[in-house]
Amino acid sequence: MRELVEILAKALVDNPDNVVVTQTEDERAINVSLKVAQEDMGKVIGKQGKIAKAIRTVVKAAAVKDGRRVNVDIDH
């Protein structure tokens, strides 16, 4: 899941070198944290959070194949 979030984020931002994605797992879910440069936050979140919601939807759809739950957090 980390790789998928990284690919999506790098395609959206102006500074792809500043994209940092970390992944932790527990028995119930996979937690993915996305950090981007401050000036790229608007591009990742989108108007009214539509881009962020789309990223979460794509990642959750990919996780369904594995039978896992995924949480995507966007940090700045």
HTML snippet that shows the backbone in 3Dmol.js (N, CA, C, O; Angstrom):
<script src="https://3Dmol.org/build/3Dmol-min.js"></script>
<div id="view" style="width:600px;height:400px;position:relative"></div>
<script>
const pdb = `
ATOM      1  N   MET A   1       0.812  -1.191   0.000  1.00  0.00           N
ATOM      2  CA  MET A   1       0.000   0.000   0.000  1.00  0.00           C
ATOM      3  C   MET A   1       0.864   1.267   0.000  1.00  0.00           C
ATOM      4  O   MET A   1       0.490   2.291  -0.573  1.00  0.00           O
ATOM      5  N   ARG A   2       2.018   1.175   0.651  1.00  0.00           N
ATOM      6  CA  ARG A   2       2.908   2.329   0.717  1.00  0.00           C
ATOM      7  C   ARG A   2       3.315   2.783  -0.674  1.00  0.00           C
ATOM      8  O   ARG A   2       3.341   3.979  -0.965  1.00  0.00           O
ATOM      9  N   GLU A   3       3.632   1.822  -1.527  1.00  0.00           N
ATOM     10  CA  GLU A   3       4.080   2.149  -2.876  1.00  0.00           C
ATOM     11  C   GLU A   3       2.969   2.819  -3.683  1.00  0.00           C
ATOM     12  O   GLU A   3       3.224   3.750  -4.446  1.00  0.00           O
ATOM     13  N   LEU A   4       1.748   2.345  -3.511  1.00  0.00           N
ATOM     14  CA  LEU A   4       0.613   2.915  -4.235  1.00  0.00           C
ATOM     15  C   LEU A   4       0.388   4.369  -3.831  1.00  0.00           C
ATOM     16  O   LEU A   4       0.200   5.227  -4.694  1.00  0.00           O
ATOM     17  N   VAL A   5       0.405   4.652  -2.539  1.00  0.00           N
ATOM     18  CA  VAL A   5       0.222   6.027  -2.064  1.00  0.00           C
ATOM     19  C   VAL A   5       1.358   6.912  -2.560  1.00  0.00           C
ATOM     20  O   VAL A   5       1.128   8.059  -2.944  1.00  0.00           O
ATOM     21  N   GLU A   6       2.578   6.390  -2.555  1.00  0.00           N
ATOM     22  CA  GLU A   6       3.735   7.163  -3.009  1.00  0.00           C
ATOM     23  C   GLU A   6       3.618   7.517  -4.487  1.00  0.00           C
ATOM     24  O   GLU A   6       3.891   8.654  -4.873  1.00  0.00           O
ATOM     25  N   ILE A   7       3.222   6.577  -5.300  1.00  0.00           N
ATOM     26  CA  ILE A   7       3.065   6.827  -6.739  1.00  0.00           C
ATOM     27  C   ILE A   7       1.987   7.876  -6.991  1.00  0.00           C
ATOM     28  O   ILE A   7       2.187   8.792  -7.789  1.00  0.00           O
ATOM     29  N   LEU A   8       0.851   7.745  -6.317  1.00  0.00           N
ATOM     30  CA  LEU A   8      -0.242   8.705  -6.489  1.00  0.00           C
ATOM     31  C   LEU A   8       0.180  10.106  -6.052  1.00  0.00           C
ATOM     32  O   LEU A   8      -0.091  11.081  -6.752  1.00  0.00           O
ATOM     33  N   ALA A   9       0.836  10.209  -4.907  1.00  0.00           N
ATOM     34  CA  ALA A   9       1.229  11.515  -4.381  1.00  0.00           C
ATOM     35  C   ALA A   9       2.276  12.184  -5.257  1.00  0.00           C
ATOM     36  O   ALA A   9       2.187  13.381  -5.530  1.00  0.00           O
ATOM     37  N   LYS A  10       3.264  11.421  -5.695  1.00  0.00           N
ATOM     38  CA  LYS A  10       4.321  12.006  -6.527  1.00  0.00           C
ATOM     39  C   LYS A  10       3.781  12.510  -7.860  1.00  0.00           C
ATOM     40  O   LYS A  10       4.331  13.449  -8.435  1.00  0.00           O
ATOM     41  N   ALA A  11       2.715  11.897  -8.354  1.00  0.00           N
ATOM     42  CA  ALA A  11       2.113  12.351  -9.604  1.00  0.00           C
ATOM     43  C   ALA A  11       1.368  13.676  -9.432  1.00  0.00           C
ATOM     44  O   ALA A  11       1.155  14.397 -10.407  1.00  0.00           O
ATOM     45  N   LEU A  12       0.974  13.996  -8.214  1.00  0.00           N
ATOM     46  CA  LEU A  12       0.175  15.193  -7.964  1.00  0.00           C
ATOM     47  C   LEU A  12       0.988  16.434  -7.610  1.00  0.00           C
ATOM     48  O   LEU A  12       0.570  17.548  -7.927  1.00  0.00           O
ATOM     49  N   VAL A  13       2.131  16.269  -6.965  1.00  0.00           N
ATOM     50  CA  VAL A  13       2.854  17.400  -6.379  1.00  0.00           C
ATOM     51  C   VAL A  13       3.908  17.983  -7.313  1.00  0.00           C
ATOM     52  O   VAL A  13       4.313  17.361  -8.294  1.00  0.00           O
ATOM     53  N   ASP A  14       4.341  19.207  -6.975  1.00  0.00           N
ATOM     54  CA  ASP A  14       5.415  19.864  -7.726  1.00  0.00           C
ATOM     55  C   ASP A  14       6.792  19.430  -7.230  1.00  0.00           C
ATOM     56  O   ASP A  14       7.769  19.503  -7.976  1.00  0.00           O
ATOM     57  N   ASN A  15       6.879  18.977  -5.974  1.00  0.00           N
ATOM     58  CA  ASN A  15       8.147  18.577  -5.363  1.00  0.00           C
ATOM     59  C   ASN A  15       8.093  17.091  -4.992  1.00  0.00           C
ATOM     60  O   ASN A  15       7.943  16.763  -3.815  1.00  0.00           O
ATOM     61  N   PRO A  16       8.212  16.195  -5.961  1.00  0.00           N
ATOM     62  CA  PRO A  16       8.098  14.764  -5.647  1.00  0.00           C
ATOM     63  C   PRO A  16       9.200  14.234  -4.742  1.00  0.00           C
ATOM     64  O   PRO A  16       9.030  13.189  -4.114  1.00  0.00           O
ATOM     65  N   ASP A  17      10.340  14.942  -4.663  1.00  0.00           N
ATOM     66  CA  ASP A  17      11.419  14.495  -3.781  1.00  0.00           C
ATOM     67  C   ASP A  17      11.069  14.673  -2.310  1.00  0.00           C
ATOM     68  O   ASP A  17      11.686  14.047  -1.448  1.00  0.00           O
ATOM     69  N   ASN A  18      10.082  15.525  -2.012  1.00  0.00           N
ATOM     70  CA  ASN A  18       9.691  15.788  -0.628  1.00  0.00           C
ATOM     71  C   ASN A  18       8.559  14.880  -0.150  1.00  0.00           C
ATOM     72  O   ASN A  18       8.079  15.043   0.972  1.00  0.00           O
ATOM     73  N   VAL A  19       8.131  13.943  -0.964  1.00  0.00           N
ATOM     74  CA  VAL A  19       7.063  13.024  -0.573  1.00  0.00           C
ATOM     75  C   VAL A  19       7.660  11.908   0.283  1.00  0.00           C
ATOM     76  O   VAL A  19       8.598  11.224  -0.127  1.00  0.00           O
ATOM     77  N   VAL A  20       7.096  11.741   1.477  1.00  0.00           N
ATOM     78  CA  VAL A  20       7.547  10.696   2.393  1.00  0.00           C
ATOM     79  C   VAL A  20       6.320   9.887   2.807  1.00  0.00           C
ATOM     80  O   VAL A  20       5.346  10.432   3.326  1.00  0.00           O
ATOM     81  N   VAL A  21       6.384   8.583   2.570  1.00  0.00           N
ATOM     82  CA  VAL A  21       5.275   7.701   2.922  1.00  0.00           C
ATOM     83  C   VAL A  21       5.795   6.629   3.875  1.00  0.00           C
ATOM     84  O   VAL A  21       6.771   5.940   3.578  1.00  0.00           O
ATOM     85  N   THR A  22       5.131   6.498   5.022  1.00  0.00           N
ATOM     86  CA  THR A  22       5.495   5.455   5.973  1.00  0.00           C
ATOM     87  C   THR A  22       4.292   4.544   6.190  1.00  0.00           C
ATOM     88  O   THR A  22       3.140   4.963   6.072  1.00  0.00           O
ATOM     89  N   GLN A  23       4.585   3.308   6.506  1.00  0.00           N
ATOM     90  CA  GLN A  23       3.514   2.320   6.692  1.00  0.00           C
ATOM     91  C   GLN A  23       3.775   1.531   7.971  1.00  0.00           C
ATOM     92  O   GLN A  23       4.885   1.056   8.210  1.00  0.00           O
ATOM     93  N   THR A  24       2.737   1.402   8.781  1.00  0.00           N
ATOM     94  CA  THR A  24       2.794   0.543   9.959  1.00  0.00           C
ATOM     95  C   THR A  24       1.608  -0.400   9.903  1.00  0.00           C
ATOM     96  O   THR A  24       0.565  -0.080   9.334  1.00  0.00           O
ATOM     97  N   GLU A  25       1.783  -1.549  10.495  1.00  0.00           N
ATOM     98  CA  GLU A  25       0.707  -2.544  10.479  1.00  0.00           C
ATOM     99  C   GLU A  25       0.439  -3.030  11.890  1.00  0.00           C
ATOM    100  O   GLU A  25       1.356  -3.170  12.699  1.00  0.00           O
ATOM    101  N   ASP A  26      -0.828  -3.286  12.175  1.00  0.00           N
ATOM    102  CA  ASP A  26      -1.200  -3.991  13.389  1.00  0.00           C
ATOM    103  C   ASP A  26      -2.134  -5.124  12.992  1.00  0.00           C
ATOM    104  O   ASP A  26      -2.336  -5.380  11.805  1.00  0.00           O
ATOM    105  N   GLU A  27      -2.695  -5.793  13.969  1.00  0.00           N
ATOM    106  CA  GLU A  27      -3.505  -6.969  13.645  1.00  0.00           C
ATOM    107  C   GLU A  27      -4.806  -6.632  12.915  1.00  0.00           C
ATOM    108  O   GLU A  27      -5.398  -7.491  12.262  1.00  0.00           O
ATOM    109  N   ARG A  28      -5.244  -5.383  13.030  1.00  0.00           N
ATOM    110  CA  ARG A  28      -6.520  -5.016  12.408  1.00  0.00           C
ATOM    111  C   ARG A  28      -6.390  -4.232  11.117  1.00  0.00           C
ATOM    112  O   ARG A  28      -7.245  -4.348  10.239  1.00  0.00           O
ATOM    113  N   ALA A  29      -5.342  -3.437  10.982  1.00  0.00           N
ATOM    114  CA  ALA A  29      -5.299  -2.533   9.831  1.00  0.00           C
ATOM    115  C   ALA A  29      -3.864  -2.161   9.459  1.00  0.00           C
ATOM    116  O   ALA A  29      -2.916  -2.373  10.215  1.00  0.00           O
ATOM    117  N   ILE A  30      -3.757  -1.603   8.270  1.00  0.00           N
ATOM    118  CA  ILE A  30      -2.506  -1.019   7.785  1.00  0.00           C
ATOM    119  C   ILE A  30      -2.680   0.490   7.872  1.00  0.00           C
ATOM    120  O   ILE A  30      -3.666   1.032   7.373  1.00  0.00           O
ATOM    121  N   ASN A  31      -1.734   1.167   8.499  1.00  0.00           N
ATOM    122  CA  ASN A  31      -1.786   2.620   8.628  1.00  0.00           C
ATOM    123  C   ASN A  31      -0.705   3.220   7.740  1.00  0.00           C
ATOM    124  O   ASN A  31       0.477   2.915   7.892  1.00  0.00           O
ATOM    125  N   VAL A  32      -1.119   4.071   6.819  1.00  0.00           N
ATOM    126  CA  VAL A  32      -0.195   4.712   5.889  1.00  0.00           C
ATOM    127  C   VAL A  32      -0.216   6.210   6.169  1.00  0.00           C
ATOM    128  O   VAL A  32      -1.280   6.826   6.225  1.00  0.00           O
ATOM    129  N   SER A  33       0.965   6.787   6.342  1.00  0.00           N
ATOM    130  CA  SER A  33       1.092   8.212   6.608  1.00  0.00           C
ATOM    131  C   SER A  33       1.806   8.873   5.429  1.00  0.00           C
ATOM    132  O   SER A  33       2.867   8.420   5.000  1.00  0.00           O
ATOM    133  N   LEU A  34       1.218   9.936   4.918  1.00  0.00           N
ATOM    134  CA  LEU A  34       1.761  10.659   3.764  1.00  0.00           C
ATOM    135  C   LEU A  34       2.171  12.054   4.207  1.00  0.00           C
ATOM    136  O   LEU A  34       1.373  12.786   4.792  1.00  0.00           O
ATOM    137  N   LYS A  35       3.413  12.419   3.930  1.00  0.00           N
ATOM    138  CA  LYS A  35       3.903  13.761   4.222  1.00  0.00           C
ATOM    139  C   LYS A  35       4.405  14.377   2.928  1.00  0.00           C
ATOM    140  O   LYS A  35       5.157  13.754   2.179  1.00  0.00           O
ATOM    141  N   VAL A  36       3.977  15.617   2.674  1.00  0.00           N
ATOM    142  CA  VAL A  36       4.409  16.351   1.484  1.00  0.00           C
ATOM    143  C   VAL A  36       4.857  17.739   1.921  1.00  0.00           C
ATOM    144  O   VAL A  36       4.623  18.147   3.058  1.00  0.00           O
ATOM    145  N   ALA A  37       5.501  18.457   1.013  1.00  0.00           N
ATOM    146  CA  ALA A  37       5.920  19.828   1.288  1.00  0.00           C
ATOM    147  C   ALA A  37       4.686  20.696   1.536  1.00  0.00           C
ATOM    148  O   ALA A  37       3.612  20.438   0.993  1.00  0.00           O
ATOM    149  N   GLN A  38       4.856  21.718   2.359  1.00  0.00           N
ATOM    150  CA  GLN A  38       3.736  22.592   2.727  1.00  0.00           C
ATOM    151  C   GLN A  38       3.054  23.196   1.501  1.00  0.00           C
ATOM    152  O   GLN A  38       1.829  23.306   1.464  1.00  0.00           O
ATOM    153  N   GLU A  39       3.838  23.587   0.503  1.00  0.00           N
ATOM    154  CA  GLU A  39       3.245  24.214  -0.682  1.00  0.00           C
ATOM    155  C   GLU A  39       2.474  23.222  -1.557  1.00  0.00           C
ATOM    156  O   GLU A  39       1.727  23.635  -2.444  1.00  0.00           O
ATOM    157  N   ASP A  40       2.646  21.929  -1.318  1.00  0.00           N
ATOM    158  CA  ASP A  40       1.940  20.904  -2.088  1.00  0.00           C
ATOM    159  C   ASP A  40       0.710  20.348  -1.372  1.00  0.00           C
ATOM    160  O   ASP A  40       0.006  19.504  -1.926  1.00  0.00           O
ATOM    161  N   MET A  41       0.446  20.804  -0.163  1.00  0.00           N
ATOM    162  CA  MET A  41      -0.683  20.270   0.603  1.00  0.00           C
ATOM    163  C   MET A  41      -2.013  20.465  -0.133  1.00  0.00           C
ATOM    164  O   MET A  41      -2.854  19.566  -0.140  1.00  0.00           O
ATOM    165  N   GLY A  42      -2.200  21.613  -0.739  1.00  0.00           N
ATOM    166  CA  GLY A  42      -3.447  21.881  -1.450  1.00  0.00           C
ATOM    167  C   GLY A  42      -3.665  20.950  -2.628  1.00  0.00           C
ATOM    168  O   GLY A  42      -4.801  20.590  -2.938  1.00  0.00           O
ATOM    169  N   LYS A  43      -2.590  20.563  -3.279  1.00  0.00           N
ATOM    170  CA  LYS A  43      -2.700  19.655  -4.424  1.00  0.00           C
ATOM    171  C   LYS A  43      -3.058  18.246  -3.987  1.00  0.00           C
ATOM    172  O   LYS A  43      -3.746  17.528  -4.712  1.00  0.00           O
ATOM    173  N   VAL A  44      -2.599  17.844  -2.811  1.00  0.00           N
ATOM    174  CA  VAL A  44      -2.881  16.496  -2.316  1.00  0.00           C
ATOM    175  C   VAL A  44      -4.271  16.423  -1.687  1.00  0.00           C
ATOM    176  O   VAL A  44      -4.952  15.402  -1.788  1.00  0.00           O
ATOM    177  N   ILE A  45      -4.687  17.509  -1.036  1.00  0.00           N
ATOM    178  CA  ILE A  45      -5.999  17.510  -0.391  1.00  0.00           C
ATOM    179  C   ILE A  45      -7.103  17.840  -1.394  1.00  0.00           C
ATOM    180  O   ILE A  45      -8.144  17.183  -1.404  1.00  0.00           O
ATOM    181  N   GLY A  46      -6.888  18.832  -2.221  1.00  0.00           N
ATOM    182  CA  GLY A  46      -7.890  19.208  -3.215  1.00  0.00           C
ATOM    183  C   GLY A  46      -9.005  20.040  -2.620  1.00  0.00           C
ATOM    184  O   GLY A  46      -9.092  20.204  -1.403  1.00  0.00           O
ATOM    185  N   LYS A  47      -9.849  20.559  -3.478  1.00  0.00           N
ATOM    186  CA  LYS A  47     -10.980  21.363  -3.020  1.00  0.00           C
ATOM    187  C   LYS A  47     -11.945  20.484  -2.239  1.00  0.00           C
ATOM    188  O   LYS A  47     -12.398  19.442  -2.713  1.00  0.00           O
ATOM    189  N   GLN A  48     -12.243  20.939  -1.023  1.00  0.00           N
ATOM    190  CA  GLN A  48     -13.153  20.235  -0.119  1.00  0.00           C
ATOM    191  C   GLN A  48     -12.704  18.789   0.137  1.00  0.00           C
ATOM    192  O   GLN A  48     -13.526  17.930   0.455  1.00  0.00           O
ATOM    193  N   GLY A  49     -11.408  18.527  -0.002  1.00  0.00           N
ATOM    194  CA  GLY A  49     -10.863  17.210   0.313  1.00  0.00           C
ATOM    195  C   GLY A  49     -11.146  16.138  -0.725  1.00  0.00           C
ATOM    196  O   GLY A  49     -11.032  14.949  -0.427  1.00  0.00           O
ATOM    197  N   LYS A  50     -11.509  16.529  -1.921  1.00  0.00           N
ATOM    198  CA  LYS A  50     -11.881  15.539  -2.940  1.00  0.00           C
ATOM    199  C   LYS A  50     -10.705  14.676  -3.398  1.00  0.00           C
ATOM    200  O   LYS A  50     -10.874  13.475  -3.609  1.00  0.00           O
ATOM    201  N   ILE A  51      -9.526  15.260  -3.553  1.00  0.00           N
ATOM    202  CA  ILE A  51      -8.360  14.477  -3.981  1.00  0.00           C
ATOM    203  C   ILE A  51      -7.962  13.504  -2.878  1.00  0.00           C
ATOM    204  O   ILE A  51      -7.675  12.340  -3.154  1.00  0.00           O
ATOM    205  N   ALA A  52      -7.941  13.970  -1.628  1.00  0.00           N
ATOM    206  CA  ALA A  52      -7.596  13.102  -0.506  1.00  0.00           C
ATOM    207  C   ALA A  52      -8.583  11.939  -0.404  1.00  0.00           C
ATOM    208  O   ALA A  52      -8.185  10.801  -0.159  1.00  0.00           O
ATOM    209  N   LYS A  53      -9.848  12.228  -0.591  1.00  0.00           N
ATOM    210  CA  LYS A  53     -10.865  11.170  -0.539  1.00  0.00           C
ATOM    211  C   LYS A  53     -10.655  10.170  -1.670  1.00  0.00           C
ATOM    212  O   LYS A  53     -10.828   8.967  -1.473  1.00  0.00           O
ATOM    213  N   ALA A  54     -10.284  10.656  -2.849  1.00  0.00           N
ATOM    214  CA  ALA A  54     -10.045   9.767  -3.985  1.00  0.00           C
ATOM    215  C   ALA A  54      -8.834   8.865  -3.723  1.00  0.00           C
ATOM    216  O   ALA A  54      -8.863   7.678  -4.048  1.00  0.00           O
ATOM    217  N   ILE A  55      -7.770   9.428  -3.136  1.00  0.00           N
ATOM    218  CA  ILE A  55      -6.588   8.624  -2.808  1.00  0.00           C
ATOM    219  C   ILE A  55      -6.979   7.523  -1.826  1.00  0.00           C
ATOM    220  O   ILE A  55      -6.610   6.362  -2.004  1.00  0.00           O
ATOM    221  N   ARG A  56      -7.728   7.896  -0.791  1.00  0.00           N
ATOM    222  CA  ARG A  56      -8.154   6.900   0.202  1.00  0.00           C
ATOM    223  C   ARG A  56      -9.030   5.823  -0.430  1.00  0.00           C
ATOM    224  O   ARG A  56      -8.908   4.650  -0.080  1.00  0.00           O
ATOM    225  N   THR A  57      -9.903   6.199  -1.349  1.00  0.00           N
ATOM    226  CA  THR A  57     -10.790   5.237  -2.004  1.00  0.00           C
ATOM    227  C   THR A  57      -9.994   4.237  -2.831  1.00  0.00           C
ATOM    228  O   THR A  57     -10.266   3.038  -2.779  1.00  0.00           O
ATOM    229  N   VAL A  58      -9.023   4.711  -3.587  1.00  0.00           N
ATOM    230  CA  VAL A  58      -8.204   3.823  -4.419  1.00  0.00           C
ATOM    231  C   VAL A  58      -7.409   2.854  -3.556  1.00  0.00           C
ATOM    232  O   VAL A  58      -7.334   1.663  -3.859  1.00  0.00           O
ATOM    233  N   VAL A  59      -6.816   3.364  -2.484  1.00  0.00           N
ATOM    234  CA  VAL A  59      -6.004   2.515  -1.607  1.00  0.00           C
ATOM    235  C   VAL A  59      -6.881   1.480  -0.899  1.00  0.00           C
ATOM    236  O   VAL A  59      -6.496   0.316  -0.780  1.00  0.00           O
ATOM    237  N   LYS A  60      -8.039   1.894  -0.437  1.00  0.00           N
ATOM    238  CA  LYS A  60      -8.943   0.951   0.231  1.00  0.00           C
ATOM    239  C   LYS A  60      -9.436  -0.117  -0.730  1.00  0.00           C
ATOM    240  O   LYS A  60      -9.594  -1.275  -0.342  1.00  0.00           O
ATOM    241  N   ALA A  61      -9.679   0.254  -1.974  1.00  0.00           N
ATOM    242  CA  ALA A  61     -10.103  -0.729  -2.972  1.00  0.00           C
ATOM    243  C   ALA A  61      -9.004  -1.756  -3.226  1.00  0.00           C
ATOM    244  O   ALA A  61      -9.291  -2.940  -3.398  1.00  0.00           O
ATOM    245  N   ALA A  62      -7.767  -1.317  -3.250  1.00  0.00           N
ATOM    246  CA  ALA A  62      -6.651  -2.247  -3.440  1.00  0.00           C
ATOM    247  C   ALA A  62      -6.491  -3.157  -2.220  1.00  0.00           C
ATOM    248  O   ALA A  62      -6.107  -4.318  -2.359  1.00  0.00           O
ATOM    249  N   ALA A  63      -6.782  -2.642  -1.042  1.00  0.00           N
ATOM    250  CA  ALA A  63      -6.640  -3.434   0.184  1.00  0.00           C
ATOM    251  C   ALA A  63      -7.718  -4.490   0.315  1.00  0.00           C
ATOM    252  O   ALA A  63      -7.507  -5.500   0.985  1.00  0.00           O
ATOM    253  N   VAL A  64      -8.852  -4.285  -0.299  1.00  0.00           N
ATOM    254  CA  VAL A  64      -9.946  -5.256  -0.222  1.00  0.00           C
ATOM    255  C   VAL A  64      -9.507  -6.595  -0.809  1.00  0.00           C
ATOM    256  O   VAL A  64      -9.931  -7.649  -0.335  1.00  0.00           O
ATOM    257  N   LYS A  65      -8.669  -6.557  -1.825  1.00  0.00           N
ATOM    258  CA  LYS A  65      -8.169  -7.791  -2.430  1.00  0.00           C
ATOM    259  C   LYS A  65      -7.397  -8.627  -1.420  1.00  0.00           C
ATOM    260  O   LYS A  65      -7.422  -9.857  -1.475  1.00  0.00           O
ATOM    261  N   ASP A  66      -6.700  -7.948  -0.485  1.00  0.00           N
ATOM    262  CA  ASP A  66      -5.927  -8.640   0.530  1.00  0.00           C
ATOM    263  C   ASP A  66      -6.750  -8.944   1.777  1.00  0.00           C
ATOM    264  O   ASP A  66      -6.270  -9.617   2.689  1.00  0.00           O
ATOM    265  N   GLY A  67      -7.976  -8.454   1.822  1.00  0.00           N
ATOM    266  CA  GLY A  67      -8.818  -8.658   2.990  1.00  0.00           C
ATOM    267  C   GLY A  67      -8.352  -7.852   4.189  1.00  0.00           C
ATOM    268  O   GLY A  67      -8.542  -8.274   5.330  1.00  0.00           O
ATOM    269  N   ARG A  68      -7.743  -6.696   3.947  1.00  0.00           N
ATOM    270  CA  ARG A  68      -7.207  -5.848   5.023  1.00  0.00           C
ATOM    271  C   ARG A  68      -7.909  -4.505   5.024  1.00  0.00           C
ATOM    272  O   ARG A  68      -8.538  -4.121   4.038  1.00  0.00           O
ATOM    273  N   ARG A  69      -7.799  -3.797   6.127  1.00  0.00           N
ATOM    274  CA  ARG A  69      -8.290  -2.424   6.232  1.00  0.00           C
ATOM    275  C   ARG A  69      -7.092  -1.496   6.141  1.00  0.00           C
ATOM    276  O   ARG A  69      -6.005  -1.822   6.618  1.00  0.00           O
ATOM    277  N   VAL A  70      -7.294  -0.341   5.529  1.00  0.00           N
ATOM    278  CA  VAL A  70      -6.215   0.618   5.366  1.00  0.00           C
ATOM    279  C   VAL A  70      -6.699   1.995   5.807  1.00  0.00           C
ATOM    280  O   VAL A  70      -7.804   2.416   5.464  1.00  0.00           O
ATOM    281  N   ASN A  71      -5.863   2.684   6.566  1.00  0.00           N
ATOM    282  CA  ASN A  71      -6.114   4.064   6.944  1.00  0.00           C
ATOM    283  C   ASN A  71      -5.008   4.914   6.331  1.00  0.00           C
ATOM    284  O   ASN A  71      -3.825   4.604   6.475  1.00  0.00           O
ATOM    285  N   VAL A  72      -5.398   5.989   5.644  1.00  0.00           N
ATOM    286  CA  VAL A  72      -4.423   6.896   5.034  1.00  0.00           C
ATOM    287  C   VAL A  72      -4.522   8.245   5.721  1.00  0.00           C
ATOM    288  O   VAL A  72      -5.575   8.882   5.705  1.00  0.00           O
ATOM    289  N   ASP A  73      -3.414   8.683   6.329  1.00  0.00           N
ATOM    290  CA  ASP A  73      -3.360   9.990   6.990  1.00  0.00           C
ATOM    291  C   ASP A  73      -2.433  10.897   6.195  1.00  0.00           C
ATOM    292  O   ASP A  73      -1.357  10.486   5.761  1.00  0.00           O
ATOM    293  N   ILE A  74      -2.870  12.136   6.011  1.00  0.00           N
ATOM    294  CA  ILE A  74      -2.050  13.125   5.301  1.00  0.00           C
ATOM    295  C   ILE A  74      -1.554  14.135   6.320  1.00  0.00           C
ATOM    296  O   ILE A  74      -2.343  14.862   6.924  1.00  0.00           O
ATOM    297  N   ASP A  75      -0.237  14.175   6.508  1.00  0.00           N
ATOM    298  CA  ASP A  75       0.388  15.069   7.485  1.00  0.00           C
ATOM    299  C   ASP A  75       1.124  16.174   6.761  1.00  0.00           C
ATOM    300  O   ASP A  75       1.458  16.053   5.582  1.00  0.00           O
ATOM    301  N   HIS A  76       1.372  17.250   7.482  1.00  0.00           N
ATOM    302  CA  HIS A  76       2.174  18.337   6.928  1.00  0.00           C
ATOM    303  C   HIS A  76       3.282  18.713   7.866  1.00  0.00           C
ATOM    304  O   HIS A  76       4.065  19.615   7.567  1.00  0.00           O
TER     305      HIS A  76
END
`;
const viewer = $3Dmol.createViewer("view");
viewer.addModel(pdb, "pdb");
viewer.setStyle({}, {cartoon: {color: "spectrum"}});
viewer.zoomTo();
viewer.render();
</script>
